[in-house]
Amino acid sequence: MSQSHRHAAIMFTDIVGYTVIMGSDEDRVLEVVGKNRKIHTELIEKFKGTLIKEMGDGMLASFNLASDSVRCAIEIQKTCKTKFSRELTAQAVSN
């Protein structure tokens, strides 16, 4: 019986402070998780990855190349930082 092996780069992400935030504003957190999921799924696909599993605010993805995984992670960080800082700033100004 022949066995085949393949190399894979695994990426796991989650939202910092999710549990604490969830206790204070559940509706807002669910909105953020939805937006976060959209960002992740688009970028995982862009960098030729496969979404394996979602667990609350966490996402597990696999990539054939470690370099694709790293580039995807960097792009996720940049996109989330830009998107969520803009929203938080706009929310603070409107309050």
WOKABEL-V499842 format. One record per helix or strand of 3 or more residues. SS is the DSSP state (alpha for helix, beta for strand). FROM is the first residue (numbers start at 1). TO is the last residue. Records with the same first field share a line. If there is no record, write none. Layout:
SS=FROM-TO + FROM-TO
This chain:
beta=9-13 + 49-55 + 58-63
alpha=18-24 + 26-46 + 66-94
